[in-house]
Amino acid sequence: MDKARIDTWTQRSRALDLDGLAWDEIGRTPLAPEAVRTLLYMQDIESHTVVYVRQLLSTRVIDDPEVATFLACWFYEETFHGRALARFLTAAGHAPIVRERSRRSLISRLEEQAMGALARAWPDFAAVHMVWGAINELTTLTGYQRLAELAPHPVLADLLGRIIRDESRHFSFYYHQAERRLARPAVQRVARFLVDRFWAPVGSGVQPDAEVRFVAEYLLGGRDGRAAARKIDETVRRLPGFAGVALAEAWIDRMERAPAQPIPKAPSSTSVRRGHERVQASLARACSTCTGSISVSTPSSADGRPYVAARRSA
């Protein structure tokens, strides 16, 4: 993305447009308990963006002018998503989740240690961040779309549609950045190893395991949910080096087979050290292998954007 494009992108950044939303009509349509539980999860995770930004500020990602500019806009827009969902919940008669975001759990501290160690060890750390961001934005906007289908509330559908437009722009940025930064086979291999080893749905480690399972199964279970999960995986597989990756659908499969199994979160301090060593070894192997890069085209609409982003932005 050149300077002109990032400047155009930032000019479009603004607080979530809530003009004309029928706030007074929210209480007239009841929400199923499952929908309320899912909305509370989403509101909490959107409001947790400030913590994700804090983690990234300690890495070399912010040394990249494009990424630093994007993150400023991303944080600004995501903050208003959490506020809008909290306002909707309040209008529907449900108290939103409020927590002290400054308090760091052991898991959060270990995540930051792991991220910092990886960023220091690997100059191409931004590549895995872009891949991770693309996956999480895609699962998020897919989750909003599924909630609108499962909970036919007219005002909620209007609000989610507006949030989805923002999430689609975020996904498009992450996806194209990931595609560009995964050009070299060495970077592909390390990014793929990290995603295969550590990825879990958005909210893991913030919300309790039971809530992560419930929301994932509610949104991605059943025939239509499985189809949505499959589309997420198919989109990610088009990134260079990610052919055959098993993410959303495979995660649902594992949870159904072993519902009591703990959800993987941050590695322990020993795992951080071992993971650091494995990343270094993987980098060494990758750099010594003269294998051509994998050429995989991005699914796109007529204007060249990934098809999910194009569809949700229409």
C-alpha positions, -999 to +999 in steps of 0.1 A: +000+000+000+017+033-011+015+066+007-014+079-015-035+048-007-028+049+031-037+086+031-070+079+013-076+051+038-071+074+068-093+101+053-122+076+055-116+068+092-142+082+115-163+073+145-191+047+138-220+065+122-250+061+144-272+088+128-308+076+124-304+045+144-338+038+162-325+036+198-360+040+211-373+010+192-347-015+206-368-026+236-398-034+214-382-065+199-371-091+225-337-108+221-331-145+228-308-152+257-283-167+233-282-134+214-277-114+246-249-137+257-232-133+224-236-095+223-221-092+258-191-112+246-187-090+215-191-058+235-164-070+259-139-080+233-144-048+212-138-028+244-106-048+250-089-033+219-070-009+241-052-039+256-043-053+222-029-020+212-008-018+244+007-052+235+016-041+200+032-008+211+061-028+226+069-045+193+087-034+161+053-033+143+050+004+152+082+012+133+064+006+101+047+040+091+018+023+072+011-001+101+014+026+128-010+049+109-035+020+104-033+010+141-042+045+152-073+045+130-081+009+139-080+017+176-102+048+172-128+029+152-129-002+173-134+019+204-167+032+191-178-004+182-176-013+219-194+019+229-222+013+204-227-023+215-228-012+252-254+014+244-275-011+225-273-036+254-283-009+279-313+001+257-323-035+256-323-037+294-290-056+298-259-042+317-228-042+295-196-057+307-173-033+326-138-044+337-105-028+347-085-031+315-053-019+332-052-051+353-030-077+336-036-114+342-007-139+341-020-150+307-018-114+294+017-109+307+029-142+291+013-132+258+032-099+259+064-117+267+060-141+239+051-113+214+080-092+225+105-121+222+092-130+188+093-094+176+129-090+188+140-123+172+123-119+138+126-088+117+095-098+097+072-100+128+048-076+111+039-103+086+025-127+112+007-097+128-010-089+095-020-126+090-033-128+126-052-096+121-067-107+088-080-139+104-094-122+134-111-094+114-126-120+091-139-141+119-153-110+136-172-097+107-184-132+099-196-134+135-215-102+132-231-114+100-242-146+116-256-129+147-277-107+124-291-139+108-297-157+141-312-128+160-336-110+136-339-077+155-344-047+131-323-022+151-296-048+158-293-057+122-289-020+113-262-015+140-243-047+130-244-037+093-226-004+102-200-022+123-195-048+096-186-020+071-158-009+094-146-045+100-145-051+063-122-022+057-100-034+086-099-069+071-091-056+036-060-037+050-048-067+070-053-091+042-035-072+015-007-063+039-004-100+048-003-111+011+025-086+004+046-095+034+043-132+028+061-129-005+092-148+007+090-185+015+110-181+047+084-157+061+055-179+050+069-209+069+074-191+102+040-173+100+023-206+092+040-223+121+029-196+145-007-196+133-009-234+133+005-236+168-012-206+186-043-194+169-076-195+188-108-175+183-110-139+192-117-135+229-097-165+240-079-156+272-102-127+278-135-144+282-139-177+301-134-209+280-171-217+284-181-184+268-156-188+240-171-223+232-207-211+235-202-181+211-182-201+186-208-229+186-237-205+185-224-186+155-205-213+136-224-244+145-251-260+124-252-262+086-251-224+080-226-218+107-203-245+093-206-230+059-195-196+073-166-213+091-156-230+059-156-198+040-133-182+066-108-211+061-111-210+023-102-172+023-072-176+046-059-205+025-055-182-004-027-163+014+008-173+003+020-203+023-014-210+039-028-236+015-046-263+035-046-244+068-073-256+093-087-229+114-123-221+122-140-253+111-112-275+126-115-256+159-152-263+161-146-299+153-121-302+182-144-285+206-172-309+197-150-339+201-135-328+234-158-301+250-140-302+283-106-297+269-090-263+279-087-238+251-050-231+243-039-196+254-006-180+259+024-203+263+042-207+296+075-189+302+092-222+294+072-225+262+081-189+253+118-198+255+113-230+235+090-213+210+118-186+206+143-214+199+119-231+174+113-198+156+150-193+153+155-229+140+126-225+116+141-193+103+174-209+098+159-239+079+137-217+058+165-193+048+187-222+038+161-238+016+160-226-020+123-233-025+102-210-047+075-189-032+039-202-032+018-182-057-018-180-045-042-153-057-064-135-033-102-140-038-114-107-051-143-088-065-142-068-096-125-039-078-097-062-065-107-063-028-111-096-010-146-109-017-158-108+019-147-072+023-163-063-010-196-080-002-199-065+033-190-030+021-216-029-006 
